[in-house]
Amino acid sequence: MKKKILIMTASTGGGHNRAARAIEEELLSISDDKIKLDVKIIDSFRSVNTFMDKLISGSYETSAKYSPATYGRIYHISDTKAMSKKEHKNNLLTKFLAIKYRKLIRTEMPDLIIGTHSFPMVAMSLLKLDSYGYFPKLMTVFTDYTAHSAWIQSEVDYYVVGDAYVKELIIDEGINEDSIHTLGIPIEKSFLESRPRADVLGELGLDPNKFTILLMGGSFGAGNISESLDELIAIDRDFQVLVITGRNTTLKNKLEHKMGYVITDKNVKILGFVDNMNDILSSCDILITKPGGLTTTEALIKEIPMVIPYFIPGQEEENLDFFTNCGAAIRATKKFSLSVIIKVLMDNPERVELLRENIRTIKKTDCAKKIAELSYKILGGDEIK
């Protein structure tokens, strides 16, 4: 028997797509005589038209880089009780997407739709609300450690969330506890393995025996990385810095130009986009980053403590609340600066270990595999041994 699964994602940041690929990888590994799975990833906006994709995805990237406060205001306004559930279904974007997705469902005839982005799942919920007869099961996979109201739709059959805190948030919004699965946030299988630290740092021209700080800001290099680097190289402690700017080539060039004129005793290595993040994360002692859902989940898997000096207001701000509440990250502020925090952590290694211990209490491995197993069971498969 053949069953089809559509995974609805979007290119607003890199996390939604990475989560979708992780789920697809595990779904395709499931095969037996009873059910054969046909899995397809759909870029929710690109599948409608390239203009919409550029408009929505591009607007997110631009606002995250250049106007994060505006993005945050829109996020919080759209998360009010007045906007929850019904209002999200009634906006013009949702209705337009629903028209396009009706044709997609008729063409693909899926048995299960998994969403790693809220917008397509709101549109799917609207279609399900207006449908007569059969409609595929809907599963929403949260990619942050918080719950915006757009993610919470009564028509969704299954929810996968990252932590018990998030489960309680959506229970408070009226979602049945039995439909919520606290499995974590899915990451690709490659993150469960890594190469030796000495090999990875050695290839980068860094000393494997020296305290190593990784500085980054997401897939397109958002966050005040330049200012943070200035603060790091002024600290009177012995460590080295690895900077990853993602796809932001302008930032990479700017930092390289700056380091050509700076006199420092620190070994600073600047990289752009990398495809071996699993190895790099495993090889560093501290991660300085903005709190995106997938980046922080990857850090949890590697048990690397996080220091967070910047964030995009909205879901990342709420992710930061989650991690500080759990004792898995430290927030840098004007008073408790990056410099102060790094000095304390280096001078008191037991505090770094305490952060690691807290991380172990909340990290969840094999999330993508468990989502695949849940999906298989939903479609009528047997319990996977």
C-alpha positions in Angstrom: 0.0 0.0 0.0 1.3 3.4 -1.0 0.8 6.5 1.1 1.8 10.1 0.2 3.1 12.7 2.6 3.6 16.4 1.7 5.9 18.5 3.9 5.0 22.2 3.7 7.9 24.5 4.4 9.1 28.0 3.5 12.4 29.9 3.0 11.9 32.5 5.7 15.3 31.8 7.3 16.9 28.5 7.0 15.3 26.6 9.9 12.0 25.6 8.4 13.7 24.0 5.4 16.3 22.2 7.5 13.5 20.8 9.7 11.6 19.6 6.6 14.7 17.9 5.2 15.3 16.2 8.5 11.8 14.8 8.5 12.0 13.7 4.9 15.3 11.9 5.5 13.7 9.8 8.3 10.4 9.2 6.5 12.3 7.8 3.4 14.2 5.4 5.6 11.0 3.7 6.7 10.0 0.8 4.4 8.2 -2.5 4.9 5.8 -4.7 3.1 2.7 -3.0 4.6 3.2 0.7 3.6 5.5 2.4 1.1 5.9 6.2 1.7 6.0 8.7 -1.1 7.4 12.0 0.4 7.5 15.4 -1.2 8.8 18.7 0.2 6.8 21.7 -1.0 8.1 25.3 -0.6 4.9 26.9 0.3 5.4 30.3 -1.3 7.6 29.2 -4.2 5.1 26.6 -5.2 2.5 29.4 -5.7 4.7 31.7 -7.7 8.3 33.1 -7.5 7.0 36.7 -6.8 5.2 35.6 -3.7 8.3 33.7 -2.5 10.5 36.7 -3.1 8.0 39.0 -1.5 7.5 37.1 1.7 10.8 35.4 2.2 12.7 38.4 1.1 10.7 40.7 3.3 11.4 38.5 6.3 15.2 38.5 5.6 15.2 42.3 5.0 13.2 43.1 8.2 15.3 40.7 10.3 18.5 42.4 9.1 17.5 46.1 8.9 14.3 46.6 10.8 13.9 43.9 13.5 11.9 46.2 15.8 9.2 46.6 13.1 9.1 42.8 12.6 8.8 42.4 16.4 5.8 44.8 16.6 4.0 43.0 13.7 4.7 39.6 15.4 3.3 40.7 18.8 0.2 42.4 17.3 -0.6 39.3 15.3 -0.2 37.1 18.4 -2.9 38.8 20.4 -6.0 36.9 21.4 -8.1 38.9 19.0 -6.0 37.6 16.1 -5.9 34.0 17.1 -7.3 31.1 15.0 -10.3 32.7 13.1 -8.6 36.0 12.2 -5.5 34.3 10.8 -7.8 32.3 8.5 -9.6 35.3 7.3 -6.7 37.4 6.0 -6.1 37.8 2.3 -2.8 35.9 2.2 -4.4 32.8 3.8 -7.3 32.8 1.4 -5.0 33.2 -1.6 -2.8 30.3 -0.4 -5.9 28.2 0.2 -7.0 28.6 -3.4 -3.6 27.4 -4.6 -3.4 24.6 -2.1 -6.8 23.2 -3.1 -5.4 22.5 -6.5 -2.2 21.0 -4.9 -4.2 18.6 -2.8 -6.3 17.5 -5.8 -3.2 16.9 -7.8 -1.1 15.2 -5.2 -3.8 13.4 -3.1 -1.8 13.3 0.1 -2.7 11.2 3.1 -0.8 13.3 5.5 0.4 17.0 5.4 3.2 18.0 7.7 3.9 21.7 8.2 7.2 23.2 9.4 5.9 26.8 8.8 2.7 28.3 10.2 1.4 30.1 7.1 0.7 27.0 4.9 -0.9 25.2 7.8 -3.3 28.1 8.5 -4.3 27.8 4.8 -4.7 24.0 5.0 -6.8 24.5 8.2 -9.1 26.8 6.3 -9.4 24.3 3.5 -10.2 21.5 5.9 -12.8 23.7 7.6 -14.6 24.3 4.3 -14.1 20.7 3.0 -16.7 18.0 2.6 -15.8 14.4 2.9 -12.2 13.2 3.0 -9.3 15.6 3.9 -5.7 14.5 4.7 -4.5 14.5 8.3 -2.6 17.6 9.3 0.5 17.7 11.5 2.2 20.9 12.6 5.8 20.7 13.7 6.9 23.8 15.7 10.4 25.1 14.9 10.7 27.4 17.8 10.5 27.0 21.6 7.3 29.2 21.8 3.8 29.2 20.3 2.6 32.1 18.1 -1.2 32.0 17.7 -0.9 31.4 13.9 0.5 27.9 14.7 -2.5 27.0 16.7 -5.5 25.9 14.6 -8.3 23.6 15.8 -8.3 21.7 12.5 -4.7 20.4 13.0 -4.8 16.8 14.1 -1.3 16.5 15.6 1.2 18.9 17.0 4.9 18.3 17.6 6.5 20.7 20.0 10.0 21.1 21.4 9.4 21.1 25.1 6.8 20.7 27.9 6.7 24.5 28.3 5.4 24.8 24.7 3.0 22.0 25.2 1.5 23.9 28.2 1.3 27.1 26.1 -0.9 25.5 23.4 -3.0 23.6 26.0 -3.8 27.0 27.4 -5.0 28.0 23.9 -7.5 25.2 24.0 -5.7 22.4 22.1 -6.4 18.8 23.3 -3.4 17.4 25.3 -3.7 14.1 23.5 -2.9 15.7 20.1 0.4 17.2 21.4 3.6 15.2 21.1 6.7 16.6 22.9 9.3 15.2 20.6 11.7 18.2 20.1 12.6 20.1 17.0 13.8 18.0 14.1 17.4 18.3 12.9 19.3 16.3 10.3 20.8 13.0 11.2 24.3 14.3 10.5 24.2 16.3 13.7 24.2 13.2 15.8 27.8 12.5 14.7 30.9 14.6 14.4 34.6 14.4 13.6 37.3 14.8 16.3 37.9 18.3 17.6 41.6 18.2 16.8 40.9 17.4 13.2 38.2 20.1 12.7 40.0 22.9 14.4 43.4 21.9 13.0 42.0 22.1 9.4 40.8 25.7 10.2 44.2 26.8 11.5 43.0 26.9 15.1 44.5 25.3 18.2 42.5 22.3 19.4 43.9 22.8 22.9 42.7 26.4 23.3 39.3 27.7 24.5 37.3 28.3 21.4 34.4 30.6 20.9 32.0 30.3 18.0 30.4 33.6 16.9 27.5 33.5 14.4 24.1 35.0 13.6 21.9 32.6 11.6 21.7 31.6 8.0 22.0 35.1 6.6 24.3 36.5 9.2 21.8 38.7 11.1 22.7 40.1 14.5 25.4 42.5 15.5 28.3 40.2 14.9 30.7 43.0 14.1 30.2 44.7 17.5 30.4 41.4 19.3 33.7 40.6 17.6 35.1 44.0 18.7 34.1 43.2 22.3 35.6 39.7 22.1 39.0 40.6 20.8 39.3 43.3 23.6 38.9 40.7 26.4 42.1 40.0 28.4 41.8 36.2 28.3 43.5 33.6 26.2 41.1 32.1 23.6 40.4 31.9 19.9 37.4 33.0 17.9 35.7 31.3 14.9 33.2 33.6 13.1 30.5 32.3 10.7 28.7 34.9 8.7 26.4 32.5 6.7 25.3 33.8 3.3 26.1 37.4 4.2 29.1 37.9 2.0 29.1 41.7 2.7 29.5 41.0 6.4 32.3 38.5 5.8 34.2 41.0 3.6 33.7 43.7 6.2 35.0 41.6 9.0 38.0 40.4 7.0 38.8 44.0 6.1 38.5 45.0 9.8 40.8 42.2 11.0 43.4 43.3 8.6 43.9 46.5 10.6 43.2 45.3 14.1 46.1 44.4 16.4 45.1 41.6 18.6 46.6 38.5 20.4 43.5 36.5 19.4 43.5 34.0 16.5 40.3 34.9 14.6 39.0 32.8 11.7 36.2 34.2 9.6 34.1 31.8 7.4 31.0 32.4 5.3 28.4 29.7 4.7 29.6 26.3 5.9 28.2 22.8 5.4 29.9 21.1 8.3 28.2 22.9 11.2 27.8 19.6 13.1 31.6 19.2 13.2 32.2 22.9 14.1 29.6 23.0 16.9 31.1 19.9 18.5 34.6 21.5 18.4 33.8 24.7 20.2 33.4 25.6 23.9 30.9 28.4 23.8 28.4 29.5 21.1 27.5 33.2 20.8 24.5 33.5 18.5 21.0 34.7 18.0 18.4 32.3 19.3 16.8 30.8 16.1 14.9 27.6 16.7 17.1 25.2 14.6 20.5 26.8 15.5 19.7 26.5 19.2 18.4 22.9 18.8 21.7 22.0 17.1 23.5 23.6 20.0 21.5 21.5 22.5 22.3 18.3 20.7 26.0 19.2 20.9 25.6 20.3 24.5 27.4 23.6 23.8 26.5 26.5 26.2 25.0 29.6 24.5 25.6 33.3 25.2 23.0 35.4 23.4 23.7 39.1 22.9 21.2 39.8 20.1 17.9 38.5 18.8 15.1 39.3 16.4 12.1 40.5 18.4 9.3 38.0 18.2 9.9 34.3 18.3 13.6 34.6 18.9 13.0 36.8 21.9 10.6 34.2 23.2 13.2 31.4 22.5 15.6 33.4 24.6 13.1 33.5 27.4 12.8 29.7 27.2 16.5 29.0 27.2 17.3 31.4 30.1 14.4 29.9 32.1 15.9 26.5 31.6 19.4 27.6 32.5 20.8 26.6 29.1 21.9 30.0 27.9 23.1 33.3 29.3 21.7 36.6 28.0 24.2 39.4 27.4 23.0 42.9 28.3 24.5 46.4 28.5 25.3 45.8 32.2 26.1 42.1 32.0 28.2 42.5 28.9 29.7 39.9 26.6 33.0 40.7 28.1 31.9 40.1 31.6 30.2 36.8 30.8 33.1 35.4 28.9 35.5 36.3 31.7 33.3 34.6 34.3 32.8 31.5 32.3 36.5 31.1 31.5 37.5 31.7 35.1 34.9 29.4 36.5 34.7 26.3 34.3 32.2 24.7 36.7 29.7 27.3 35.4 30.2 26.1 31.9 29.5 22.5 33.1 26.4 23.7 34.9 25.1 25.1 31.6 25.9 21.7 30.0 24.0 19.8 32.7 20.9 22.0 32.2 21.1 21.4 28.5 21.1 17.7 29.1 17.8 18.0 30.9 16.0 19.5 27.9 17.7 18.2 24.8 15.8 15.7 22.8 17.6 13.4 20.3 16.0 11.5 17.4 13.1 14.0 17.0 12.9 13.6 13.2 13.0 9.8 13.6 10.1 9.9 16.1 8.1 12.2 13.8 8.6 9.7 11.0 7.5 6.9 13.3 4.4 8.8 14.4 3.5 9.6 10.8 3.9 5.9 9.9 1.6 4.9 12.7 -1.0 7.6 11.7 -1.1 6.2 8.2 -1.9 2.7 9.5 1.6 1.2 9.9 2.6 -1.0 12.7 4.7 0.1 15.7 8.3 0.3 14.5 10.8 -1.7 16.6 
